[in-house]
Amino acid sequence: MYRYFLFVFLLICPIVMAGDEVYQSPKSFLIEAFSGDPPAPSMLWLTPKLKEDARTILAHAYIGLRVRYWLRGGRSAWVLEEIGKEKPITVGLVVEADRLEYLRVLVFRESRGWEVRHGFFTEQFARTRLDSDLSLDKDIDGISGATLSVRALTKLARLALLFHRQVSNVDGS
């Protein structure tokens, strides 16, 4: 009986301990995004309209009254989080000229869906734009077994594009 419990414990232990994989620190991401010299952070205060649009994108309310971002010369960087299945995924996103330049999975805390961190997946987001209906202008192919992680990254890409539009006055407001 003891061996059975030990076997089950050893089988379950890696699943419980999985997650919290730090692939890149936010500081390192910002240094990369701004060629070694990131600007000072700024804050985007969320207006009622912006909160409504964020809710449309996320399918839940955005928690917080403001969002930290970094901006220089029309290029913005965002470090955002969204829940995959049960835990947050931290993503760094760079937007320039109303297009998503690239995104990086910085911290992944789920036990499944980690494939979204790889370039073969994240490169799909390069040069995407936000349509007038707050969706991306091109389809993102999913990954079998990582549906919720794919959705989380897609939502964050849309959110970063929306926020960038606000701070760069691309929409004329």
VOPA-893905 format. One record per residue (C-alpha): residue number from 1; x, y, z. Coordinates in nm, 3 decimals, always signed. Each point is the difference from the previous one (the first is absolute). Example, Ala and Ser with C-alpha at 12.3 -4.5 7.8 and 13.67 -1.06 7.14 Angstrom:
<atom k="1" u="+1.230" v="-0.450" w="+0.780"/>
<atom k="2" u="+0.137" v="+0.344" w="-0.066"/>
This chain:
<atom k="1" u="+0.000" v="+0.000" w="+0.000"/>
<atom k="2" u="+0.286" v="+0.238" w="+0.084"/>
<atom k="3" u="+0.154" v="-0.059" w="-0.343"/>
<atom k="4" u="-0.331" v="+0.076" w="-0.166"/>
<atom k="5" u="-0.030" v="+0.338" w="+0.176"/>
<atom k="6" u="+0.364" v="+0.079" w="-0.075"/>
<atom k="7" u="-0.057" v="-0.085" w="-0.366"/>
<atom k="8" u="-0.311" v="+0.220" w="-0.020"/>
<atom k="9" u="+0.179" v="+0.285" w="+0.180"/>
<atom k="10" u="+0.296" v="-0.014" w="-0.235"/>
<atom k="11" u="-0.234" v="-0.014" w="-0.297"/>
<atom k="12" u="-0.201" v="+0.304" w="+0.112"/>
<atom k="13" u="+0.289" v="+0.206" w="+0.140"/>
<atom k="14" u="+0.133" v="+0.126" w="-0.337"/>
<atom k="15" u="-0.350" v="+0.110" w="-0.102"/>
<atom k="16" u="-0.046" v="+0.199" w="+0.321"/>
<atom k="17" u="+0.347" v="+0.150" w="-0.025"/>
<atom k="18" u="-0.035" v="+0.088" w="-0.368"/>
<atom k="19" u="-0.051" v="+0.361" w="-0.088"/>
<atom k="20" u="+0.158" v="+0.333" w="+0.091"/>
<atom k="21" u="+0.250" v="-0.030" w="-0.282"/>
<atom k="22" u="+0.178" v="+0.333" w="-0.039"/>
<atom k="23" u="+0.120" v="+0.023" w="-0.359"/>
<atom k="24" u="+0.099" v="+0.367" w="+0.007"/>
<atom k="25" u="-0.018" v="+0.264" w="+0.272"/>
<atom k="26" u="-0.209" v="+0.309" w="-0.069"/>
<atom k="27" u="+0.314" v="+0.213" w="+0.042"/>
<atom k="28" u="+0.187" v="-0.204" w="-0.260"/>
<atom k="29" u="-0.299" v="+0.020" w="-0.234"/>
<atom k="30" u="-0.008" v="+0.380" w="+0.026"/>
<atom k="31" u="+0.373" v="+0.026" w="-0.063"/>
<atom k="32" u="-0.050" v="-0.212" w="-0.313"/>
<atom k="33" u="-0.306" v="+0.198" w="-0.112"/>
<atom k="34" u="+0.186" v="+0.332" w="+0.013"/>
<atom k="35" u="+0.346" v="-0.112" w="-0.114"/>
<atom k="36" u="+0.158" v="+0.014" w="+0.343"/>
<atom k="37" u="-0.146" v="+0.330" w="+0.119"/>
<atom k="38" u="-0.362" v="-0.024" w="+0.116"/>
<atom k="39" u="-0.184" v="+0.326" w="+0.074"/>
<atom k="40" u="-0.153" v="+0.076" w="+0.337"/>
<atom k="41" u="-0.338" v="-0.166" w="+0.053"/>
<atom k="42" u="-0.324" v="+0.190" w="-0.050"/>
<atom k="43" u="-0.357" v="-0.072" w="+0.110"/>
<atom k="44" u="-0.309" v="-0.032" w="-0.213"/>
<atom k="45" u="-0.308" v="+0.082" w="+0.205"/>
<atom k="46" u="-0.297" v="-0.208" w="-0.108"/>
<atom k="47" u="-0.300" v="+0.209" w="-0.096"/>
<atom k="48" u="-0.349" v="-0.152" w="+0.012"/>
<atom k="49" u="+0.009" v="-0.046" w="-0.381"/>
<atom k="50" u="+0.342" v="-0.165" w="+0.015"/>
<atom k="51" u="-0.117" v="-0.230" w="+0.281"/>
<atom k="52" u="-0.303" v="-0.094" w="-0.211"/>
<atom k="53" u="+0.221" v="-0.082" w="-0.299"/>
<atom k="54" u="+0.237" v="-0.200" w="+0.223"/>
<atom k="55" u="-0.298" v="-0.196" w="+0.132"/>
<atom k="56" u="-0.107" v="-0.074" w="-0.358"/>
<atom k="57" u="+0.347" v="-0.133" w="-0.079"/>
<atom k="58" u="+0.059" v="-0.196" w="+0.321"/>
<atom k="59" u="-0.359" v="-0.120" w="+0.054"/>
<atom k="60" u="+0.039" v="+0.119" w="+0.359"/>
<atom k="61" u="+0.079" v="+0.328" w="+0.172"/>
<atom k="62" u="+0.359" v="+0.122" w="-0.007"/>
<atom k="63" u="+0.123" v="+0.011" w="+0.358"/>
<atom k="64" u="+0.159" v="+0.332" w="+0.080"/>
<atom k="65" u="-0.044" v="+0.368" w="-0.069"/>
<atom k="66" u="+0.321" v="+0.051" w="-0.193"/>
<atom k="67" u="+0.252" v="-0.188" w="-0.209"/>
<atom k="68" u="+0.377" v="+0.049" w="-0.001"/>
<atom k="69" u="+0.168" v="+0.037" w="-0.338"/>
<atom k="70" u="+0.321" v="+0.123" w="-0.158"/>
<atom k="71" u="-0.005" v="+0.232" w="-0.302"/>
<atom k="72" u="+0.267" v="+0.156" w="-0.218"/>
<atom k="73" u="-0.034" v="+0.134" w="-0.350"/>
<atom k="74" u="-0.330" v="-0.170" w="-0.079"/>
<atom k="75" u="+0.121" v="-0.337" w="+0.131"/>
<atom k="76" u="-0.173" v="-0.131" w="+0.312"/>
<atom k="77" u="+0.068" v="-0.299" w="+0.220"/>
<atom k="78" u="-0.251" v="-0.167" w="+0.228"/>
<atom k="79" u="+0.033" v="-0.270" w="+0.265"/>
<atom k="80" u="-0.347" v="-0.147" w="+0.043"/>
<atom k="81" u="-0.151" v="-0.308" w="+0.162"/>
<atom k="82" u="-0.299" v="-0.217" w="-0.079"/>
<atom k="83" u="-0.123" v="-0.327" w="+0.147"/>
<atom k="84" u="+0.056" v="-0.304" w="-0.220"/>
<atom k="85" u="-0.196" v="-0.278" w="+0.163"/>
<atom k="86" u="+0.057" v="+0.073" w="+0.367"/>
<atom k="87" u="+0.312" v="+0.213" w="+0.037"/>
<atom k="88" u="+0.129" v="+0.322" w="-0.157"/>
<atom k="89" u="+0.230" v="+0.007" w="-0.301"/>
<atom k="90" u="+0.230" v="+0.305" w="-0.006"/>
<atom k="91" u="+0.067" v="+0.130" w="-0.350"/>
<atom k="92" u="+0.215" v="+0.283" w="-0.133"/>
<atom k="93" u="-0.134" v="+0.172" w="-0.313"/>
<atom k="94" u="+0.157" v="+0.264" w="-0.225"/>
<atom k="95" u="-0.220" v="+0.219" w="-0.220"/>
<atom k="96" u="+0.113" v="+0.252" w="-0.259"/>
<atom k="97" u="-0.193" v="+0.186" w="-0.271"/>
<atom k="98" u="-0.325" v="-0.162" w="+0.114"/>
<atom k="99" u="+0.143" v="-0.349" w="-0.067"/>
<atom k="100" u="+0.110" v="-0.264" w="+0.244"/>
<atom k="101" u="+0.373" v="-0.040" w="-0.062"/>
<atom k="102" u="+0.042" v="-0.306" w="+0.220"/>
<atom k="103" u="-0.099" v="-0.163" w="+0.323"/>
<atom k="104" u="+0.189" v="-0.217" w="+0.245"/>
<atom k="105" u="-0.131" v="-0.231" w="+0.268"/>
<atom k="106" u="+0.193" v="+0.119" w="+0.303"/>
<atom k="107" u="-0.145" v="-0.222" w="+0.275"/>
<atom k="108" u="-0.217" v="-0.308" w="-0.052"/>
<atom k="109" u="-0.166" v="-0.146" w="+0.309"/>
<atom k="110" u="-0.233" v="-0.265" w="-0.143"/>
<atom k="111" u="+0.076" v="-0.371" w="-0.013"/>
<atom k="112" u="-0.119" v="-0.021" w="-0.363"/>
<atom k="113" u="+0.009" v="+0.219" w="-0.304"/>
<atom k="114" u="+0.362" v="+0.111" w="+0.035"/>
<atom k="115" u="+0.050" v="-0.047" w="-0.376"/>
<atom k="116" u="-0.133" v="+0.354" w="-0.049"/>
<atom k="117" u="+0.339" v="+0.136" w="+0.105"/>
<atom k="118" u="+0.176" v="-0.130" w="-0.311"/>
<atom k="119" u="+0.077" v="+0.215" w="-0.303"/>
<atom k="120" u="-0.198" v="-0.222" w="-0.237"/>
<atom k="121" u="-0.310" v="+0.118" w="+0.184"/>
<atom k="122" u="+0.085" v="+0.355" w="+0.111"/>
<atom k="123" u="+0.127" v="+0.104" w="-0.345"/>
<atom k="124" u="-0.360" v="-0.017" w="-0.126"/>
<atom k="125" u="-0.074" v="+0.317" w="+0.194"/>
<atom k="126" u="+0.266" v="+0.209" w="-0.176"/>
<atom k="127" u="-0.141" v="+0.291" w="-0.198"/>
<atom k="128" u="-0.358" v="-0.059" w="+0.111"/>
<atom k="129" u="-0.236" v="+0.294" w="+0.040"/>
<atom k="130" u="-0.319" v="+0.061" w="+0.189"/>
<atom k="131" u="-0.317" v="+0.022" w="-0.210"/>
<atom k="132" u="-0.284" v="+0.239" w="+0.077"/>
<atom k="133" u="-0.183" v="-0.285" w="+0.175"/>
<atom k="134" u="+0.300" v="-0.050" w="+0.235"/>
<atom k="135" u="+0.110" v="-0.327" w="-0.161"/>
<atom k="136" u="+0.335" v="-0.077" w="-0.162"/>
<atom k="137" u="+0.023" v="+0.053" w="-0.375"/>
<atom k="138" u="+0.128" v="-0.353" w="-0.058"/>
<atom k="139" u="-0.082" v="-0.341" w="+0.138"/>
<atom k="140" u="+0.226" v="-0.161" w="+0.257"/>
<atom k="141" u="+0.043" v="-0.376" w="-0.033"/>
<atom k="142" u="-0.056" v="-0.189" w="+0.323"/>
<atom k="143" u="+0.200" v="-0.276" w="+0.164"/>
<atom k="144" u="-0.168" v="-0.326" w="+0.088"/>
<atom k="145" u="-0.016" v="-0.030" w="+0.378"/>
<atom k="146" u="+0.082" v="+0.367" w="+0.055"/>
<atom k="147" u="-0.328" v="+0.162" w="-0.097"/>
<atom k="148" u="-0.038" v="+0.210" w="+0.315"/>
<atom k="149" u="+0.361" v="+0.121" w="-0.015"/>
<atom k="150" u="-0.046" v="+0.092" w="-0.367"/>
<atom k="151" u="-0.314" v="+0.195" w="+0.087"/>
<atom k="152" u="+0.181" v="+0.179" w="+0.285"/>
<atom k="153" u="+0.285" v="+0.115" w="-0.227"/>
<atom k="154" u="-0.244" v="+0.107" w="-0.271"/>
<atom k="155" u="-0.195" v="+0.208" w="+0.251"/>
<atom k="156" u="+0.320" v="+0.164" w="+0.125"/>
<atom k="157" u="+0.109" v="+0.083" w="-0.354"/>
<atom k="158" u="-0.334" v="+0.170" w="-0.062"/>
<atom k="159" u="+0.020" v="+0.182" w="+0.334"/>
<atom k="160" u="+0.353" v="+0.131" w="-0.064"/>
<atom k="161" u="-0.109" v="+0.130" w="-0.341"/>
<atom k="162" u="-0.301" v="+0.171" w="+0.156"/>
<atom k="163" u="+0.211" v="+0.158" w="+0.275"/>
<atom k="164" u="+0.267" v="+0.109" w="-0.250"/>
<atom k="165" u="-0.269" v="+0.170" w="-0.206"/>
<atom k="166" u="-0.087" v="+0.207" w="+0.307"/>
<atom k="167" u="+0.353" v="+0.107" w="+0.094"/>
<atom k="168" u="+0.113" v="+0.075" w="-0.355"/>
<atom k="169" u="-0.324" v="+0.176" w="-0.104"/>
<atom k="170" u="-0.022" v="-0.219" w="-0.310"/>
<atom k="171" u="-0.379" v="+0.010" w="+0.021"/>
<atom k="172" u="-0.001" v="+0.378" w="+0.016"/>
<atom k="173" u="-0.128" v="+0.027" w="+0.358"/>
